[in-house]
Amino acid sequence: MISPKLYRKQINELGIEGMIVLAENADEANKLLDELQKAESILSRIRINIRMDIRAIRREFMEKIKNTEQPSMGFNVNQKIEKSKLKEKKHLIIERDLMIAAYESIEDTVEDYLNQIQHSKVYLLNVIRETS
């Protein structure tokens, strides 16, 4: 599993934040189109990895939660033990949701960049058509 900070670093290294997509001729448009396609490929891989990490987190916590639900020994289950298990289960759910939220935030950023790239590609293809 990759940490959310590392994903952010990878995205920042792409240099697409604040990138201006402006082309006056077909050569500039083709160059920008190549850059955008490379960034799109990397972002798509990052998105896949994020989704895999989220699934792994869900599996890990499902197992932890399942372990807290194990029945206590004996028929007269102490209420304190049951309350403790409930509290532990709630804590695990909160912890899981917080971890997943960090990954979902990055996934939203990736989705936003991928949408922007799609719009930019349409613009660049129009520039190529018009100037060729």
Buried (B, 14 or more C-beta within 10 A) or exposed (E): EBEBEEBBEBBEEBEBEEBEBEBEEBEBBBEBBEBBEEBBEBBEEBBEBBEEBBEEBEEBBEEBBEEBEEEEEEEEEEEEEEEEBEEBBEEBEEEBEEBBEBBBBBBEBBEEBBEBBEEBBEBBEEBBEEEE
